[in-house]
Amino acid sequence: MIIGQIASRRDLKRLCEVCTCLRDMVTPHLYRSLVLSAPELSLENLAANLEAIRPKYWIYTRDISFRIPIHERVESRCVHHSGSGHFADEASQDEFTDSPTNDEDADESMISGCIVNPFVNLSHALNSLNFPDNQLLSFRWEVGTCIPGALFCGSDSFLGNQQHIQSITLITDGECRANEPGQNVVDLVQFKELRSLDWRGLNRYDDFESVRKCIRSHGHQIQSLTLDLLNWFRAEEIWAEGFHQQTLQRTRTPANFFSQRVLDLHPQDQNAIFSSLENLHLSAISFYYTSTEMAHAFNVGHLKSLKLRNCPGSLGFLRMVPGSSKPLNLKSLELALDINSLQRGAYLHITETICSLIHRATSLEDLYLMLPEPIDWAALTKMLSSRRHLKRLVMHHLVDRGGQHLIDGNIPCSFHLGRILQDKQLVCFGSSVLPGDLACYLQSMHPKPSCKLVHLRTSGAVLDRLMNSARPNWASTSLYTYKYGDSKLI
Ligand SMILES: [Zn+2]
């Protein structure tokens, strides 16, 4: 038995309970990756979980993660928000002025002039931990709130003596404006071995400054980069407001603040800032005005995995991938484009741009597409049928019902789609094909497709039928269950 290969924490715990000899061997593995979680957004529970772990076990920990389930979009989630929709500090100020005698609740939560610090207990728990220098290798804050100052701020902070951290993951509230500029700055420069940065929900000018400084210091060694701004236009406003406050300048906001001020790109730049980058995932980041420079900066020709979700100007960016005749290293490509992601005129080039990219991606294994019309799925599947390494294929078609009301549209079953499905390599297929159409199509095939996972999204047409029926039955057999061979298709 090789203990290091046991992934399940439950199995490790059971092994610990067998005998003291096994316990001594297994304990370091059990505490190597610690996940501190709570079933709902409760910093008190996180603090209690942290304090419940006996200090003698911390010496084994290399990876630490704070995690709370996030079912909703990361907006207005932070603990700074009160239930009424006000920020907690605003709410407590109201309470203070409206009813100065009623101070039972206020006493507990108000610290330093009516400002609530919801992180007090968690910060206290964090401060009581003393990891030896440079013990941790990865840190994750997947809570969807602002980041407590006790984590990153200063050499006395929780991570202040952990310069060997290689991977940082942060999920923050995209909308919280409770923090004043300059507070709780996330210092990523201190992590000299950083290889992976994943930050979703950047919401302050200081967050963009943290990323800018990190890229300037570590951009050349970053292998995996994920940045999600949630909404490009909102991010632009936040950055511009913070920039004007910080600099007190009336200078014009740059056309693309992210590329020009965060990445610090200049016109005609051809530098690969991320010369080691292999995995790139960008959400709601615009490529407008600097698509060529950004394609060089991200070293797209060398990426193994590329995900772009609702990034304005994505097609222009993809058309600028350097080395037009050279094969790409891409094994995984995901493109999700809403209508806002398309430049005027880009509609004409959706099929052509994606086909030429796939043509160059000779090692492509995974392809996930969500594309607005008009797109020529027959031409696309014809190109795909020549990709012999394809293992996973998901295709969704967005149809605009007017007023940018987008729904899933049907994807026609074509000869080439059949060839892809029959390929032995394919293990997963997902689509917004009408279930009945696909069931008939699959049943008519010889040889039968061998993919193990079929995932169908309810297309707009099916939804319409359900909505229009007098008594919609969402579990309707006729709509949802089709037999394929001996097993259910859905
Ligand atoms: Zn907050």
Residues whose N, C-alpha, C, O or C-beta is under 5 A from the ligand:
A	BS01	ZN	C78 H80 C146 C176 A178
